[in-house]
Amino acid sequence: MDHRAEWEAGYARSPLRDVPFETISGIPLAPVYGPDDGEFPGVWPYTRGPYPSMYRSRLWTMRQFAGFGTARDTNRRFKELLAAGGNGLSTAFDMPTLLGRDSDDPLAKGEVGRAGVAIDTQDDMAVLFEGIPLGSVSTSMTINSAAAVLMAMYIGVADATGVDRAALSGTIQNDILKEYQAQKEYVFPPRPSVRLAADLIAFCAAELPRWHPVSVSGYHIREAGSTAVQELAFTLANGFAYVEAARGEGLAIDEFAPRLSFFFNAHIDFFEEIAKYRAARRIWARWLRDRYGASDPRSMQLRFHTQTAGVSLTAQQPEVNLARVAIEALAGVLGGTQSLHTDAYDEALALPTERAARLALRTQQVIAEETGVPHVADPLGGSWYVESLTDELEARAEDVFAHLLEAGSGSMLDGVIACIEDGWFCAQIADAAYEFQTKLADRRWILVGVNGYTEGDDDLPPTLYIDPAVEAAQLESLARVRRARDDDRVRRCLERLRRDAADPTVNLMPALIEAAAARVSVGEAMAALGEVFGTWLERSAV
């Protein structure tokens, strides 16, 4: 079967949206353009997209990131976003939760509910999703070190409300490797942390077939200052490492790989970003088939979420961020993203206001409904410029993979961990960030409102205010749960958690789900694991 015939067969099986696929002038549009012997969407190596019909069948999920204050506060914002036309939820947790600490931990003081929502126990998780049908709304949770603990609470809420685990759909980030490389929200050393991530992958493969148990995240690598090449290469290397870790748990590649997903940044260099997504799909398809032996096409089809670049936003002339976000979002769509978050224009100043969050969502809706871009799969495929950039990004990523494989004596998992331990990743990102800052200082790169076009337009918009009373309310809520729960049951659950953690052959998810149901807190569960796993301190590059 030739490439076009294979694509046509897949396209014929695809349900289509009931919209006119034509320009605003009435010119009919083909679903894809290109030579018969070229690449096609939905056909290996998926450079042009994972699905034959792409957005003709279904638009990307408009998944706006939200989280602040108490679970009740964020629940209200979730419902506002759904009412405004969003069709997926994405949860931001506060810093104590991200680091596996309870709101009453001394180190949490002043941070509770500030940069995301505070979640201490399964009761908080129940309030967070109160009135939201977990069986039909796709949910994303951005958390890594404590991902398994929070996922256990989410499963517990579903169990308590009668939602079949098999009906749950969504994603939990659960990408601990990039924490050591970029975001720094780690708790345990790399190897037990990878074991915890792999346990969640294995558990979801068995019981949550519609859930993505890891979202391999380049976003934070880019936000830390990396180049597009580094974001692409480090992210895919981490993905390969998780593949090796899951196979180490006895899973066959096609048992779990179809549910792996990715999370990329949409930065401001428009064509480079589009080429980055295309190169990512091609690399993943080739490595999964040729190195890891995948035979299921779904294992080889890289699917990803995109978020516009927070690091590109400026506090100066903040309304200019509306233009940046629109351009970055368009790059994500032209690159074939499966879901998208658009940053609010005021996020360089504070968490977004309701109005700013709604404008961010409207940006996606304009692209979806007014531009005609979703009518054609990979509209820029065949562009000499885009194809050349795609090839170049792929080649440079392969150079990085070669370095990591050498460091790991042929294992990508061992190579990634070795380069975390010796500080190589951090040094590479730091060098890239420094180089960009010198470009700004020398005005070799102009950032509007910062080192060029700086006159006027600096009035600051109203920003979201987090009342300090939020912290007091959360502390009282946690104290109330502690008073009401069965202390003997909590003790037994923590003993089991420590026992299971000490046995690397035991999957930790059942013990975590039992602990969540007993109202063991995030901090208590993480402390119990830490007694077995130890904690991690970053080492400088040598």
Phi, psi and omega in degrees: 000127179283172187298315180294320180296320178296318178296316181300322179296318178292320181296323181296335180271357187269126172291144183245150174292151182271073178223155177284119180271080183207165177286172179296339177272358178093011178283121181293144183245135173286155180292336179204154179233144178150167181289154183300330182263011179269191178276151180226150176296145180078004180236135180309136009265022171065022177306322187268005177135152183282342187235144183300322185261347182046231189285356173294331179271316185204130175293159174301154175286128178269091191253093183276132182284128181210146176168125175191157174064221180271170177302324180295319178300313183289326175303320177295317179296319176306313183293326176296317181294319177296320179294331181277001176111000174293150181232018175202151181248146177223123192258126173259127179259154179286169186298317177302317180296316180300327181265009176072032179243147179282161181296336179266007174293136180305327180286349180273350186303128179086353182247355186291121177072010187278307184254013181172185183274143178274124176232118179250322184221174179299333176298320176297318180297323179296319178292321181303322184249020179299130179078005179249120185287102185295339179280349183231343178260128178284131186239141174236143178231121183266094180202150188230292182303317181260021185301314183296324179293314180292324178294323177299319178294320179296316177297321179298321177295317178299314179301316184290335181257010174080018178269124180299133179304325181293344180271348183289130178230143180151202187213141166240138190298301170052031180252089185281334184297320181289344175295318179291332183276328192216306194272335170073018178263052178264162175231303184268167174297163186302313187293312176295332177293319177294322176302316180296318178296318181292325176300319179292321176301313182295319180296317180292324177301327182275324191236341181234075189294342181260005185259139173269109188277354173208137172243100186289119201247107171278343186307311186286332174297317179291320180296333179283350176120009182288167170276172175297321179298314180296318177303312180299309187289314182295321181295311181293325176299318177298320177300316177297324178297319178293325175302314180293323179293318180293322176295330176294339175273006177092008180274139171284148187306317184281357174285329188234333187300326179299341182258004173283141178225172185230162183220112184245158175276145169249098184269186192271344178281091197309303186286326177298322180294316179299315179297325180300315181294321181294317179296321180301315180298317183292316180298313182301315181299316183291314181293319181295322180283308192277327181263320187255359170076023178293141176239338177284123179306328181295332178292330185267352183269101179289125177240143188213153170261150180232144170229136177297158195281108175300325183289344178275348181285148181238144172285333175284138179044059190299334181293339175297337178299334176301319179291317179301312183298320180298317180294316181294320178296320178297323176298318178299319181289315178296335176276353173091034181294153177266338173207160190211136168244131175254127180293150174278150186294340183262010187285348172285349183252324185189177169301147187291146171286167178301317181296316181295321178296321179292320176298322178297317177295320180299329177301315177297319183294326175296315178299317184291320191256339189244337188271339186078358182301321183290355184287338186232134178284132177048063184301335182264000176299134184098344173298127181303320181295310183294318180295321178294317177298319179301313179297318182293317178297319179298314182297318180290325176296321180298327176297320178294316180300320180298319178297317183291321178295322177295319179295331182259015180051043176098351179255125177291323178299312180294324180294317178297314181295319179299321182280342167289313185294328181264005174081011185297313181300312182300320180294319179298316181292319179298319179296319180294318179296319179296318180298320179293321179296325177292327176296320177294316182297322181272000182060030170281344174227125183263127175249110188302128180088351182248302176238018176195150179054051189268359186281129171069186175060033181254012177297132183272138179283165173299143181240162181290135180249125176262112182293131176304340178297339178303316182296316179298319180295320180291322178296320178293321178299315180295318179298323180296319178295317181297322180292327188271340187280168180272108185295325178295320178295319177300314181300316180296320180295319180291325176297317178296320181298316178295319181296315181292325179296329181285347180249103185295350179273353183262133174284130187278348186296317178301320179293323180291323178293318176298318181294319179298318180296332178276002181069030167295135184278165177304311182297322180292318179295316180293323179295320179296317177295321181297330177298332179265315187277333188082182179237168188240136170243132182295144177250140180288152176295146179249000000 
